[in-house]
Amino acid sequence: MYDDVLADLPIDPDGILRFRLPRQLQQRVTRLASRNNAGKLTPDEHLELQKFLALEATVRALKAKALSAKRKEL
């Protein structure tokens, strides 16, 4: 599904490859993952973690596309 959506998406490969989740959000994901591993997530936290995981999958797909575009430039 990602390939179909991303195929024609105009992106700035350098910008995508530099992208990092802001530290505050990364810390939140780490806390949620820790609570998840301990079996202590509330339903709302579980949903929040799932959203972060979906975002991570999207960012990974974008970074793969950006890396491919950079390789074609060389």
mmCIF file as gemmi writes it, N, C-alpha and C atoms, coordinates in Angstrom:
data_model
loop_
_atom_site.group_PDB
_atom_site.id
_atom_site.type_symbol
_atom_site.label_atom_id
_atom_site.label_alt_id
_atom_site.label_comp_id
_atom_site.label_asym_id
_atom_site.label_entity_id
_atom_site.label_seq_id
_atom_site.pdbx_PDB_ins_code
_atom_site.Cartn_x
_atom_site.Cartn_y
_atom_site.Cartn_z
_atom_site.occupancy
_atom_site.B_iso_or_equiv
_atom_site.pdbx_formal_charge
_atom_site.auth_seq_id
_atom_site.auth_asym_id
_atom_site.pdbx_PDB_model_num
ATOM 1 N N . MET Axp A 1 ? 0.824 -1.189 0 1 0 ? 1 A 1
ATOM 2 C CA . MET Axp A 1 ? 0 0 0 1 0 ? 1 A 1
ATOM 3 C C . MET Axp A 1 ? 0.874 1.26 0 1 0 ? 1 A 1
ATOM 4 N N . TYR Axp A 2 ? 1.927 1.268 0.828 1 0 ? 2 A 1
ATOM 5 C CA . TYR Axp A 2 ? 2.786 2.45 0.893 1 0 ? 2 A 1
ATOM 6 C C . TYR Axp A 2 ? 3.4 2.766 -0.468 1 0 ? 2 A 1
ATOM 7 N N . ASP Axp A 3 ? 3.861 1.731 -1.164 1 0 ? 3 A 1
ATOM 8 C CA . ASP Axp A 3 ? 4.493 1.959 -2.465 1 0 ? 3 A 1
ATOM 9 C C . ASP Axp A 3 ? 3.549 2.656 -3.426 1 0 ? 3 A 1
ATOM 10 N N . ASP Axp A 4 ? 2.297 2.25 -3.441 1 0 ? 4 A 1
ATOM 11 C CA . ASP Axp A 4 ? 1.315 2.865 -4.337 1 0 ? 4 A 1
ATOM 12 C C . ASP Axp A 4 ? 1.102 4.335 -3.993 1 0 ? 4 A 1
ATOM 13 N N . VAL Axp A 5 ? 1.004 4.628 -2.716 1 0 ? 5 A 1
ATOM 14 C CA . VAL Axp A 5 ? 0.748 5.998 -2.281 1 0 ? 5 A 1
ATOM 15 C C . VAL Axp A 5 ? 1.983 6.873 -2.485 1 0 ? 5 A 1
ATOM 16 N N . LEU Axp A 6 ? 3.149 6.314 -2.197 1 0 ? 6 A 1
ATOM 17 C CA . LEU Axp A 6 ? 4.371 7.099 -2.237 1 0 ? 6 A 1
ATOM 18 C C . LEU Axp A 6 ? 4.992 7.223 -3.626 1 0 ? 6 A 1
ATOM 19 N N . ALA Axp A 7 ? 4.547 6.408 -4.57 1 0 ? 7 A 1
ATOM 20 C CA . ALA Axp A 7 ? 5.179 6.376 -5.89 1 0 ? 7 A 1
ATOM 21 C C . ALA Axp A 7 ? 5.249 7.744 -6.551 1 0 ? 7 A 1
ATOM 22 N N . ASP Axp A 8 ? 4.214 8.524 -6.459 1 0 ? 8 A 1
ATOM 23 C CA . ASP Axp A 8 ? 4.175 9.818 -7.122 1 0 ? 8 A 1
ATOM 24 C C . ASP Axp A 8 ? 4.28 10.997 -6.153 1 0 ? 8 A 1
ATOM 25 N N . LEU Axp A 9 ? 4.632 10.717 -4.935 1 0 ? 9 A 1
ATOM 26 C CA . LEU Axp A 9 ? 4.722 11.778 -3.939 1 0 ? 9 A 1
ATOM 27 C C . LEU Axp A 9 ? 6.027 12.55 -4.125 1 0 ? 9 A 1
ATOM 28 N N . PRO Axp A 10 ? 5.929 13.847 -4.395 1 0 ? 10 A 1
ATOM 29 C CA . PRO Axp A 10 ? 7.161 14.626 -4.534 1 0 ? 10 A 1
ATOM 30 C C . PRO Axp A 10 ? 7.771 14.86 -3.148 1 0 ? 10 A 1
ATOM 31 N N . ILE Axp A 11 ? 9.011 14.431 -2.987 1 0 ? 11 A 1
ATOM 32 C CA . ILE Axp A 11 ? 9.654 14.602 -1.686 1 0 ? 11 A 1
ATOM 33 C C . ILE Axp A 11 ? 11.037 15.213 -1.864 1 0 ? 11 A 1
ATOM 34 N N . ASP Axp A 12 ? 11.505 15.825 -0.81 1 0 ? 12 A 1
ATOM 35 C CA . ASP Axp A 12 ? 12.868 16.326 -0.746 1 0 ? 12 A 1
ATOM 36 C C . ASP Axp A 12 ? 13.688 15.234 -0.057 1 0 ? 12 A 1
ATOM 37 N N . PRO Axp A 13 ? 14.443 14.446 -0.823 1 0 ? 13 A 1
ATOM 38 C CA . PRO Axp A 13 ? 15.161 13.32 -0.217 1 0 ? 13 A 1
ATOM 39 C C . PRO Axp A 13 ? 16.046 13.718 0.959 1 0 ? 13 A 1
ATOM 40 N N . ASP Axp A 14 ? 16.772 14.805 0.853 1 0 ? 14 A 1
ATOM 41 C CA . ASP Axp A 14 ? 17.654 15.21 1.946 1 0 ? 14 A 1
ATOM 42 C C . ASP Axp A 14 ? 16.866 15.561 3.204 1 0 ? 14 A 1
ATOM 43 N N . GLY Axp A 15 ? 15.764 16.268 3.008 1 0 ? 15 A 1
ATOM 44 C CA . GLY Axp A 15 ? 14.93 16.631 4.153 1 0 ? 15 A 1
ATOM 45 C C . GLY Axp A 15 ? 14.329 15.415 4.83 1 0 ? 15 A 1
ATOM 46 N N . ILE Axp A 16 ? 13.851 14.479 4.055 1 0 ? 16 A 1
ATOM 47 C CA . ILE Axp A 16 ? 13.271 13.253 4.612 1 0 ? 16 A 1
ATOM 48 C C . ILE Axp A 16 ? 14.331 12.457 5.368 1 0 ? 16 A 1
ATOM 49 N N . LEU Axp A 17 ? 15.51 12.327 4.777 1 0 ? 17 A 1
ATOM 50 C CA . LEU Axp A 17 ? 16.562 11.553 5.428 1 0 ? 17 A 1
ATOM 51 C C . LEU Axp A 17 ? 17.059 12.202 6.717 1 0 ? 17 A 1
ATOM 52 N N . ARG Axp A 18 ? 16.962 13.51 6.828 1 0 ? 18 A 1
ATOM 53 C CA . ARG Axp A 18 ? 17.369 14.214 8.056 1 0 ? 18 A 1
ATOM 54 C C . ARG Axp A 18 ? 16.301 14.175 9.147 1 0 ? 18 A 1
ATOM 55 N N . PHE Axp A 19 ? 15.066 13.879 8.767 1 0 ? 19 A 1
ATOM 56 C CA . PHE Axp A 19 ? 13.96 13.949 9.72 1 0 ? 19 A 1
ATOM 57 C C . PHE Axp A 19 ? 14.173 13.017 10.908 1 0 ? 19 A 1
ATOM 58 N N . ARG Axp A 20 ? 13.966 13.535 12.089 1 0 ? 20 A 1
ATOM 59 C CA . ARG Axp A 20 ? 13.972 12.773 13.331 1 0 ? 20 A 1
ATOM 60 C C . ARG Axp A 20 ? 12.779 13.22 14.153 1 0 ? 20 A 1
ATOM 61 N N . LEU Axp A 21 ? 12.2 12.289 14.852 1 0 ? 21 A 1
ATOM 62 C CA . LEU Axp A 21 ? 11.102 12.611 15.755 1 0 ? 21 A 1
ATOM 63 C C . LEU Axp A 21 ? 11.632 13.545 16.837 1 0 ? 21 A 1
ATOM 64 N N . PRO Axp A 22 ? 10.904 14.601 17.153 1 0 ? 22 A 1
ATOM 65 C CA . PRO Axp A 22 ? 11.356 15.491 18.232 1 0 ? 22 A 1
ATOM 66 C C . PRO Axp A 22 ? 11.611 14.705 19.518 1 0 ? 22 A 1
ATOM 67 N N . ARG Axp A 23 ? 12.603 15.139 20.273 1 0 ? 23 A 1
ATOM 68 C CA . ARG Axp A 23 ? 13.035 14.4 21.466 1 0 ? 23 A 1
ATOM 69 C C . ARG Axp A 23 ? 11.893 14.132 22.434 1 0 ? 23 A 1
ATOM 70 N N . GLN Axp A 24 ? 11.026 15.111 22.636 1 0 ? 24 A 1
ATOM 71 C CA . GLN Axp A 24 ? 9.902 14.931 23.564 1 0 ? 24 A 1
ATOM 72 C C . GLN Axp A 24 ? 8.996 13.787 23.106 1 0 ? 24 A 1
ATOM 73 N N . LEU Axp A 25 ? 8.719 13.718 21.818 1 0 ? 25 A 1
ATOM 74 C CA . LEU Axp A 25 ? 7.876 12.632 21.311 1 0 ? 25 A 1
ATOM 75 C C . LEU Axp A 25 ? 8.602 11.292 21.373 1 0 ? 25 A 1
ATOM 76 N N . GLN Axp A 26 ? 9.906 11.286 21.093 1 0 ? 26 A 1
ATOM 77 C CA . GLN Axp A 26 ? 10.672 10.045 21.194 1 0 ? 26 A 1
ATOM 78 C C . GLN Axp A 26 ? 10.659 9.526 22.623 1 0 ? 26 A 1
ATOM 79 N N . GLN Axp A 27 ? 10.776 10.426 23.585 1 0 ? 27 A 1
ATOM 80 C CA . GLN Axp A 27 ? 10.721 10.019 24.989 1 0 ? 27 A 1
ATOM 81 C C . GLN Axp A 27 ? 9.35 9.442 25.33 1 0 ? 27 A 1
ATOM 82 N N . ARG Axp A 28 ? 8.305 10.035 24.77 1 0 ? 28 A 1
ATOM 83 C CA . ARG Axp A 28 ? 6.955 9.523 25.008 1 0 ? 28 A 1
ATOM 84 C C . ARG Axp A 28 ? 6.802 8.112 24.439 1 0 ? 28 A 1
ATOM 85 N N . VAL Axp A 29 ? 7.312 7.892 23.238 1 0 ? 29 A 1
ATOM 86 C CA . VAL Axp A 29 ? 7.241 6.561 22.626 1 0 ? 29 A 1
ATOM 87 C C . VAL Axp A 29 ? 8.007 5.553 23.482 1 0 ? 29 A 1
ATOM 88 N N . THR Axp A 30 ? 9.158 5.956 23.973 1 0 ? 30 A 1
ATOM 89 C CA . THR Axp A 30 ? 9.958 5.06 24.817 1 0 ? 30 A 1
ATOM 90 C C . THR Axp A 30 ? 9.201 4.69 26.087 1 0 ? 30 A 1
ATOM 91 N N . ARG Axp A 31 ? 8.557 5.689 26.699 1 0 ? 31 A 1
ATOM 92 C CA . ARG Axp A 31 ? 7.76 5.4 27.908 1 0 ? 31 A 1
ATOM 93 C C . ARG Axp A 31 ? 6.598 4.465 27.593 1 0 ? 31 A 1
ATOM 94 N N . LEU Axp A 32 ? 5.912 4.724 26.484 1 0 ? 32 A 1
ATOM 95 C CA . LEU Axp A 32 ? 4.789 3.859 26.112 1 0 ? 32 A 1
ATOM 96 C C . LEU Axp A 32 ? 5.256 2.439 25.828 1 0 ? 32 A 1
ATOM 97 N N . ALA Axp A 33 ? 6.379 2.306 25.14 1 0 ? 33 A 1
ATOM 98 C CA . ALA Axp A 33 ? 6.904 0.972 24.836 1 0 ? 33 A 1
ATOM 99 C C . ALA Axp A 33 ? 7.277 0.238 26.118 1 0 ? 33 A 1
ATOM 100 N N . SER Axp A 34 ? 7.868 0.946 27.06 1 0 ? 34 A 1
ATOM 101 C CA . SER Axp A 34 ? 8.237 0.342 28.341 1 0 ? 34 A 1
ATOM 102 C C . SER Axp A 34 ? 7.002 -0.123 29.103 1 0 ? 34 A 1
ATOM 103 N N . ARG Axp A 35 ? 5.997 0.738 29.144 1 0 ? 35 A 1
ATOM 104 C CA . ARG Axp A 35 ? 4.743 0.37 29.826 1 0 ? 35 A 1
ATOM 105 C C . ARG Axp A 35 ? 4.064 -0.797 29.116 1 0 ? 35 A 1
ATOM 106 N N . ASN Axp A 36 ? 4.167 -0.821 27.791 1 0 ? 36 A 1
ATOM 107 C CA . ASN Axp A 36 ? 3.587 -1.918 27.023 1 0 ? 36 A 1
ATOM 108 C C . ASN Axp A 36 ? 4.284 -3.232 27.363 1 0 ? 36 A 1
ATOM 109 N N . ASN Axp A 37 ? 5.622 -3.196 27.423 1 0 ? 37 A 1
ATOM 110 C CA . ASN Axp A 37 ? 6.385 -4.403 27.753 1 0 ? 37 A 1
ATOM 111 C C . ASN Axp A 37 ? 6.067 -4.908 29.153 1 0 ? 37 A 1
ATOM 112 N N . ALA Axp A 38 ? 5.703 -3.994 30.031 1 0 ? 38 A 1
ATOM 113 C CA . ALA Axp A 38 ? 5.346 -4.37 31.398 1 0 ? 38 A 1
ATOM 114 C C . ALA Axp A 38 ? 3.865 -4.742 31.527 1 0 ? 38 A 1
ATOM 115 N N . GLY Axp A 39 ? 3.126 -4.637 30.412 1 0 ? 39 A 1
ATOM 116 C CA . GLY Axp A 39 ? 1.703 -4.961 30.443 1 0 ? 39 A 1
ATOM 117 C C . GLY Axp A 39 ? 0.867 -3.947 31.193 1 0 ? 39 A 1
ATOM 118 N N . LYS Axp A 40 ? 1.304 -2.678 31.198 1 0 ? 40 A 1
ATOM 119 C CA . LYS Axp A 40 ? 0.626 -1.662 32 1 0 ? 40 A 1
ATOM 120 C C . LYS Axp A 40 ? -0.008 -0.537 31.186 1 0 ? 40 A 1
ATOM 121 N N . LEU Axp A 41 ? -0.179 -0.728 29.891 1 0 ? 41 A 1
ATOM 122 C CA . LEU Axp A 41 ? -0.794 0.33 29.075 1 0 ? 41 A 1
ATOM 123 C C . LEU Axp A 41 ? -2.289 0.418 29.315 1 0 ? 41 A 1
ATOM 124 N N . THR Axp A 42 ? -2.784 1.639 29.378 1 0 ? 42 A 1
ATOM 125 C CA . THR Axp A 42 ? -4.229 1.838 29.388 1 0 ? 42 A 1
ATOM 126 C C . THR Axp A 42 ? -4.712 1.698 27.943 1 0 ? 42 A 1
ATOM 127 N N . PRO Axp A 43 ? -6.007 1.542 27.718 1 0 ? 43 A 1
ATOM 128 C CA . PRO Axp A 43 ? -6.505 1.48 26.342 1 0 ? 43 A 1
ATOM 129 C C . PRO Axp A 43 ? -6.132 2.721 25.521 1 0 ? 43 A 1
ATOM 130 N N . ASP Axp A 44 ? -6.193 3.894 26.13 1 0 ? 44 A 1
ATOM 131 C CA . ASP Axp A 44 ? -5.819 5.113 25.415 1 0 ? 44 A 1
ATOM 132 C C . ASP Axp A 44 ? -4.334 5.118 25.06 1 0 ? 44 A 1
ATOM 133 N N . GLU Axp A 45 ? -3.491 4.658 25.982 1 0 ? 45 A 1
ATOM 134 C CA . GLU Axp A 45 ? -2.057 4.589 25.705 1 0 ? 45 A 1
ATOM 135 C C . GLU Axp A 45 ? -1.758 3.57 24.611 1 0 ? 45 A 1
ATOM 136 N N . HIS Axp A 46 ? -2.481 2.471 24.628 1 0 ? 46 A 1
ATOM 137 C CA . HIS Axp A 46 ? -2.306 1.46 23.582 1 0 ? 46 A 1
ATOM 138 C C . HIS Axp A 46 ? -2.616 2.064 22.209 1 0 ? 46 A 1
ATOM 139 N N . LEU Axp A 47 ? -3.697 2.784 22.124 1 0 ? 47 A 1
ATOM 140 C CA . LEU Axp A 47 ? -4.059 3.443 20.87 1 0 ? 47 A 1
ATOM 141 C C . LEU Axp A 47 ? -2.994 4.449 20.457 1 0 ? 47 A 1
ATOM 142 N N . GLU Axp A 48 ? -2.496 5.22 21.411 1 0 ? 48 A 1
ATOM 143 C CA . GLU Axp A 48 ? -1.445 6.195 21.126 1 0 ? 48 A 1
ATOM 144 C C . GLU Axp A 48 ? -0.189 5.498 20.604 1 0 ? 48 A 1
ATOM 145 N N . LEU Axp A 49 ? 0.202 4.387 21.226 1 0 ? 49 A 1
ATOM 146 C CA . LEU Axp A 49 ? 1.37 3.642 20.772 1 0 ? 49 A 1
ATOM 147 C C . LEU Axp A 49 ? 1.152 3.102 19.362 1 0 ? 49 A 1
ATOM 148 N N . GLN Axp A 50 ? -0.035 2.612 19.076 1 0 ? 50 A 1
ATOM 149 C CA . GLN Axp A 50 ? -0.337 2.11 17.733 1 0 ? 50 A 1
ATOM 150 C C . GLN Axp A 50 ? -0.218 3.211 16.691 1 0 ? 50 A 1
ATOM 151 N N . LYS Axp A 51 ? -0.644 4.404 17.044 1 0 ? 51 A 1
ATOM 152 C CA . LYS Axp A 51 ? -0.523 5.54 16.12 1 0 ? 51 A 1
ATOM 153 C C . LYS Axp A 51 ? 0.947 5.878 15.863 1 0 ? 51 A 1
ATOM 154 N N . PHE Axp A 52 ? 1.766 5.85 16.914 1 0 ? 52 A 1
ATOM 155 C CA . PHE Axp A 52 ? 3.19 6.09 16.738 1 0 ? 52 A 1
ATOM 156 C C . PHE Axp A 52 ? 3.812 5.023 15.838 1 0 ? 52 A 1
ATOM 157 N N . LEU Axp A 53 ? 3.413 3.772 16.02 1 0 ? 53 A 1
ATOM 158 C CA . LEU Axp A 53 ? 3.952 2.689 15.199 1 0 ? 53 A 1
ATOM 159 C C . LEU Axp A 53 ? 3.544 2.85 13.738 1 0 ? 53 A 1
ATOM 160 N N . ALA Axp A 54 ? 2.326 3.296 13.496 1 0 ? 54 A 1
ATOM 161 C CA . ALA Axp A 54 ? 1.882 3.555 12.12 1 0 ? 54 A 1
ATOM 162 C C . ALA Axp A 54 ? 2.676 4.708 11.517 1 0 ? 54 A 1
ATOM 163 N N . LEU Axp A 55 ? 2.919 5.739 12.306 1 0 ? 55 A 1
ATOM 164 C CA . LEU Axp A 55 ? 3.726 6.864 11.839 1 0 ? 55 A 1
ATOM 165 C C . LEU Axp A 55 ? 5.142 6.401 11.518 1 0 ? 55 A 1
ATOM 166 N N . GLU Axp A 56 ? 5.698 5.558 12.366 1 0 ? 56 A 1
ATOM 167 C CA . GLU Axp A 56 ? 7.047 5.046 12.136 1 0 ? 56 A 1
ATOM 168 C C . GLU Axp A 56 ? 7.122 4.273 10.814 1 0 ? 56 A 1
ATOM 169 N N . ALA Axp A 57 ? 6.117 3.464 10.54 1 0 ? 57 A 1
ATOM 170 C CA . ALA Axp A 57 ? 6.091 2.719 9.278 1 0 ? 57 A 1
ATOM 171 C C . ALA Axp A 57 ? 6.047 3.665 8.089 1 0 ? 57 A 1
ATOM 172 N N . THR Axp A 58 ? 5.284 4.724 8.196 1 0 ? 58 A 1
ATOM 173 C CA . THR Axp A 58 ? 5.191 5.708 7.117 1 0 ? 58 A 1
ATOM 174 C C . THR Axp A 58 ? 6.527 6.42 6.915 1 0 ? 58 A 1
ATOM 175 N N . VAL Axp A 59 ? 7.15 6.83 7.999 1 0 ? 59 A 1
ATOM 176 C CA . VAL Axp A 59 ? 8.437 7.526 7.904 1 0 ? 59 A 1
ATOM 177 C C . VAL Axp A 59 ? 9.496 6.595 7.315 1 0 ? 59 A 1
ATOM 178 N N . ARG Axp A 60 ? 9.495 5.344 7.718 1 0 ? 60 A 1
ATOM 179 C CA . ARG Axp A 60 ? 10.455 4.382 7.15 1 0 ? 60 A 1
ATOM 180 C C . ARG Axp A 60 ? 10.259 4.239 5.646 1 0 ? 60 A 1
ATOM 181 N N . ALA Axp A 61 ? 9.011 4.165 5.217 1 0 ? 61 A 1
ATOM 182 C CA . ALA Axp A 61 ? 8.731 4.051 3.784 1 0 ? 61 A 1
ATOM 183 C C . ALA Axp A 61 ? 9.19 5.301 3.04 1 0 ? 61 A 1
ATOM 184 N N . LEU Axp A 62 ? 8.959 6.46 3.616 1 0 ? 62 A 1
ATOM 185 C CA . LEU Axp A 62 ? 9.412 7.705 3.003 1 0 ? 62 A 1
ATOM 186 C C . LEU Axp A 62 ? 10.934 7.756 2.929 1 0 ? 62 A 1
ATOM 187 N N . LYS Axp A 63 ? 11.595 7.32 3.989 1 0 ? 63 A 1
ATOM 188 C CA . LYS Axp A 63 ? 13.054 7.328 3.995 1 0 ? 63 A 1
ATOM 189 C C . LYS Axp A 63 ? 13.613 6.351 2.969 1 0 ? 63 A 1
ATOM 190 N N . ALA Axp A 64 ? 12.978 5.216 2.807 1 0 ? 64 A 1
ATOM 191 C CA . ALA Axp A 64 ? 13.425 4.26 1.791 1 0 ? 64 A 1
ATOM 192 C C . ALA Axp A 64 ? 13.278 4.863 0.4 1 0 ? 64 A 1
ATOM 193 N N . LYS Axp A 65 ? 12.162 5.548 0.16 1 0 ? 65 A 1
ATOM 194 C CA . LYS Axp A 65 ? 11.95 6.207 -1.128 1 0 ? 65 A 1
ATOM 195 C C . LYS Axp A 65 ? 12.976 7.31 -1.339 1 0 ? 65 A 1
ATOM 196 N N . ALA Axp A 66 ? 13.264 8.071 -0.296 1 0 ? 66 A 1
ATOM 197 C CA . ALA Axp A 66 ? 14.244 9.148 -0.39 1 0 ? 66 A 1
ATOM 198 C C . ALA Axp A 66 ? 15.635 8.6 -0.665 1 0 ? 66 A 1
ATOM 199 N N . LEU Axp A 67 ? 15.995 7.521 -0.009 1 0 ? 67 A 1
ATOM 200 C CA . LEU Axp A 67 ? 17.302 6.914 -0.222 1 0 ? 67 A 1
ATOM 201 C C . LEU Axp A 67 ? 17.428 6.391 -1.647 1 0 ? 67 A 1
ATOM 202 N N . SER Axp A 68 ? 16.365 5.798 -2.138 1 0 ? 68 A 1
ATOM 203 C CA . SER Axp A 68 ? 16.36 5.333 -3.526 1 0 ? 68 A 1
ATOM 204 C C . SER Axp A 68 ? 16.534 6.496 -4.498 1 0 ? 68 A 1
ATOM 205 N N . ALA Axp A 69 ? 15.854 7.597 -4.236 1 0 ? 69 A 1
ATOM 206 C CA . ALA Axp A 69 ? 15.971 8.78 -5.087 1 0 ? 69 A 1
ATOM 207 C C . ALA Axp A 69 ? 17.395 9.337 -5.044 1 0 ? 69 A 1
ATOM 208 N N . LYS Axp A 70 ? 18.023 9.332 -3.863 1 0 ? 70 A 1
ATOM 209 C CA . LYS Axp A 70 ? 19.386 9.826 -3.735 1 0 ? 70 A 1
ATOM 210 C C . LYS Axp A 70 ? 20.35 8.945 -4.525 1 0 ? 70 A 1
ATOM 211 N N . ARG Axp A 71 ? 20.16 7.65 -4.49 1 0 ? 71 A 1
ATOM 212 C CA . ARG Axp A 71 ? 21.033 6.727 -5.219 1 0 ? 71 A 1
ATOM 213 C C . ARG Axp A 71 ? 20.909 6.936 -6.721 1 0 ? 71 A 1
ATOM 214 N N . LYS Axp A 72 ? 19.711 7.258 -7.178 1 0 ? 72 A 1
ATOM 215 C CA . LYS Axp A 72 ? 19.505 7.502 -8.617 1 0 ? 72 A 1
ATOM 216 C C . LYS Axp A 72 ? 20.209 8.778 -9.067 1 0 ? 72 A 1
ATOM 217 N N . GLU Axp A 73 ? 20.371 9.727 -8.132 1 0 ? 73 A 1
ATOM 218 C CA . GLU Axp A 73 ? 21.043 10.984 -8.458 1 0 ? 73 A 1
ATOM 219 C C . GLU Axp A 73 ? 22.545 10.753 -8.703 1 0 ? 73 A 1
ATOM 220 N N . LEU Axp A 74 ? 23.103 9.737 -8.089 1 0 ? 74 A 1
ATOM 221 C CA . LEU Axp A 74 ? 24.551 9.512 -8.181 1 0 ? 74 A 1
ATOM 222 C C . LEU Axp A 74 ? 24.952 8.916 -9.489 1 0 ? 74 A 1
